[in-house]
């Protein structure tokens, strides 16, 4: 009987191991193996761009996977994350851009009749099916197009809602969160909560749902009426760190901006007038740049000559404030409470400041 029991337990164990190869049970530590077959063409390059949220150009370069093609078969080993990756294959001065949904599986990509064909593994098959159903590619093509036809305008107006509705149909999908993330990464708290509540706990480890959950937490903790999150950023031109906690007892106006942002730089003269008017009246201005390239920021600071604190963020602070678009102003009162935030143009910013006693 003991022998039969041991045999039975061994059988259960082996079945469990095999079942771990299913889509939902694969260990996160498993690799994704991509094989690219190029036939007679044996020279080129493959670049796989990061799927992660990036904080700098240096990070983007570090996470980009590049490999030369010097034979008819090129193999790349990636982490097994269930994510949508942008892949660029260059052959004979021709670029092929592919969207590949990866996971802890083997993926074959083959050049046939001048086009790359991705084997329909379980993830890619689901991605293609859901994409076609929701019009994902159509939306990608129309997003920056002007003078839309009537039917295209209607499609774009309904697209976001169609994604939210699809959650009820595909609550266990790892693919749908990738598509939703592209549309709703800057959504407000109520929408983010709706998305997160709609998906099954079975996919709670989705990279995209985890990212949206983190953004939701930032949105809630940095809303008007909340305590400002404590943060520290190294000074650029002197020793030490800027600490927001050091400014308790003062009003602080934080300006999130970047050198490449036209509206941000157009608003700088207005900030100079505000600084001139209230620099001795308990109002501190702090500019936090979200530039990915330090030299671009330094050049802009030199050109603009802003006579207040200038800091370069690594996205950690702007992410903690859930900054999804710039320019963005955050006003903090002497008790460290966020009293106002948004994109305030010219006169509107003066009106906001007047609420706290800073009048022209």
N, C-alpha and C positions, 0 to 999 in steps of 0.2 A: 504493500500500500504506500509505503514511504517513497519507493521508487516511482510509482505512478504519480504521486503528489509532486515530487521534484520535477518529473517530466512535464507535468501540467503547468507548473510555475514557470519552467524554462520556456514552454510554448507561449505563455502569456507575455513573458518578458520580450521574446523575440518579436511577437506581434506588436508590442508597444514600440519597439525600436523601429519596425517597419512603418508603423503609423506615424512616426515622427517625421517621415518624409512627405506627409501630406502638406498642403498649402498652409494651413494655419498652425501646424505643429513644429515646423522646421526651426531648429535652433538659430538664434540671431548670429551666432558666431560662424556659421557656415558661409562659405564664399560663393560669390557669383562668378562663374567662369564664362567669359565671352570669347567665342571663336569667330574670327572674321576670315572668310575665304574669298580671295580676290582672283582666283584662276591664274591666267597667264600674266596678269599685272602684278609685279613683285616689288614695286617701289612706291612709297607714299608715307602717310602718317595718319594715325588715329588719335583724336583728342576727345576725352570724356570730361565734360565740365562738371563742376561741383553741383550737387543738389542741395547742399546746405545753405543756410542763411549766412552771408559773408559780412565781415566787418572791415576788411581792407583788401587792397590789391595783393598784398603779400600773402594773405590767407587764401585768396582765390588762386594764386599761382601754386601755392603749396598743396591745395586740394585737387587741382586739375591733374588728370592722369593722361600722360602723353606717351605714345610708343611708336617707333618707326616701323613701317611695313617693309620688310626685306625678303619676304618669301610669300608663297601662295597661301599660307595659313599663319595668322597672327592670333596669339592667345593672350588675353588679359585676365588678371584675377582681381576682383573687386570685393568689397565687403558685401555681405548678403542683405543689405537693407532693401526693403520693399518700397522703392522710390522710382520716380520718373526721371530719367537722365537724358540730357542732350548729348548726342554723339556726333562728331564731325569726322568724316573720313575723306582724306585728300588723296586722290590718285591722278597722276598725269595732269596736274593743274586744274582738276575738276573737284569741287567739293560736294559731298553728299551729306546732308543734314538729316539725322534720324532722331526720333524720340523712342527710347527703349525703356520699358518698364522692367526693372530688374528685381531680383529676389535671390534667395539661396538656391539657385538652380543653374543649369548649363544653358547658355543661349547661343544659338548659331545664327550668324549673319553672313549671307552669301551673295556675291555679285553675279547676277544673271541678266543677260540682255541689256547691260548698261545701267541696271538699277540694283540696289541692295535689297534683298528680301530677308526679313526676320522670321525665323521659324516660329510658328504659332505655339509657343509654350503657354502654360496656363495664365501667366500674368499678362503677356503681350496680347493674347487672344481676348482677355477681358478688357484690356485697355482699348483695343480697337473697337470692340463691340459697344462699350459704354460711350466712347468718343463719338462714334457714328450716331448713336441714339440721341445724344445730347447736342450734337452739332459743334463739338469742341474745335475741330479744325476750321469750320466755317467761321466761328467766332474769332479764332486767331487771325484769319485772313481779313476780317472786316474791322477789327478793333481800331486800327489807325487809318481807315479809309474814309474819305470824304465823299459827299454827294451820293449817299446810299439810296438804293432803290427802296420803294415802300415796303416790300416784303422783307428786305434785309433790316430795315429800321425796326419793324415789328419783332423780328427774330431777336435782335439785340436787346430790345426792351424787355422781352420775356425770358431771356437767357438765365439770368440770376435765379429767378423763381423756379425755373425748370431744374436747376441744379439742386435747390433745396427740396423740391418734390421728389427728386430721384433718391434721396437718402432713405425714404420709406421703402423704396423698392430694393435698394442695395445696402442695407445696414451693416453687412458683414464684409464689405468691399474694402480692400486696401487701395484700389485704383481710384475710386471716386473721390476720396479725400485729396488726392494729388490735383485733380481737376478743380475741386472746390477751393483749394488753397490759392490757386492762381486768381480766382475771382473775388475771394472774400478775405484775403490776408489783411486788408485794412478796414474790415467791417467793425461796426460798433458792438458793444458788449452784448446787447440783446440778441443780435444775429449770431454772434460767436457761440453764445450759450445754446441757441436753437440747434446749431450744427452739431455741437458736441453731444447734446442730449439725444440727437437722432441716431447716432451710430451705436452699434452694439459694443458691449464690453470686450467682445472677442477681438476687436481691432483697436483697442485703447492704446496699444503700443505703436500705432502708426506714427511715422515721423511727422506727417502733416497735421494730424490731430493733436499731437503733443505740442507742436509749434503754435497752433491756434489756441490751445489751452493756456500756454505761457503768455500769449498776447492778451487773452481774456483777463488773466490775473493782473497784468500790467495796466490794462484799461480800468479795472475796478479799483486798484490801489492808487492810481494817480488821477482819479476823477476830481472835479471841483469839490472841495470840502474835505479832502483827504490830506493827511500829513505828507509832506514832500518826502520821497524816498531819499535816504542819506546816500551821498555819493562823493567820491574823491577822484580828481583828475590832476595829473602832474601839470605844473605850470610849464609853459614853453620857454619863457625868457628868463626864468630865475629858479633858484632852488626851492624845493618843497612842493606841496600839493594844495590845490584848491579844495576846500571842504565846505559844502553847503551848510553844514552845521555851524560853521564859524560866523554865519550871517544872521543868526537868530537875533531878533530885535530890529531888523531892517526889512523893508520891502525889497524883494529881489525880482527883477525882470530877466528871465532867461530867454534868449533868442536862439533857437535852433536854426541853423542856416548851412550853406555850403558855397564854395567859390563858383561852382557851375550853375547855381540857381539864380536866374535872372531876377525874379520877383524879390528874392532875399536881398540882393545887392541894391535893388531899386528902393528898398525900404530903409537902407542904412542912413541916408540923410535925415530921415524922420527920427530915427533913433538918436542921431547926433543932437537934434534939437531937444529931444526929451532929456538926454544926458546933460546938456547945457542948462536946462531949466531946473532940473531936480537933483543934480549931483551933490548938492549940499543940503538936501532935504530928505534924507533917510531913504533914498531909492538907489539901489545898486543895479547896474546892468551887467549881465554876463552873456557873452556870445559863445555858443558851443557849436563848433563846426562838425558836420558829419562827413567831411571829405575823406575819401579813401586814399588819396595821394597827399602826403604831407607837404610836398613842395608847392602844390596847387594852393593849398590853404595859406602857406606862408607868403606866397606871392600876392594873394588877395588881401591879406591882412596889411601887407606893406602898401598896397595900392589904396586901400580904403581908409587907412589911418584912423582907426576907431579908438578913441581915448578911454576905453574901459577893458575889463578883463576878457582876454581871448583864450579859448581852450579848444583843443582838438579831441573829439570823442572817438572811441574805438567801436562805436555802436552800442556798447554796454549801457551807457547812460540813456541815449536816445531810445533804445529798446525798452529800458525800464520805465520810460515815460510813454511808451507806446506811440512814438512819433512815426507816422506813416506818410507824412507829406510835409514839406517845408516850403516857405517859412512857417514856423510855429512858435508862438509866444506862450510862455508860462509865467504867471505872476504869483508870487508867494508872499504871504503877509508876515509880520514880525514874529508870529507864533509858529511859523513853519507850515502853515496851512495853504494849500493850493486854492486860490480864490478866483482864478480866471485862467483860461487857456484857449487857444485857437489861432486862426490866421487872421489877425487884425490889420487891416490896411489903413495907413495914414491916419485920417481923422478918427476912425473907429478905435484905434489904440489910445488916442488922447481921451476919448470918451470912457474907455475902460479904466484908465488911470485916474480920471476925475472921480470915479466911484470911491477911491481910497484917499481922496484929498489932494491929489496931484493935478491941479488945474492950471491952465495956461495963464 
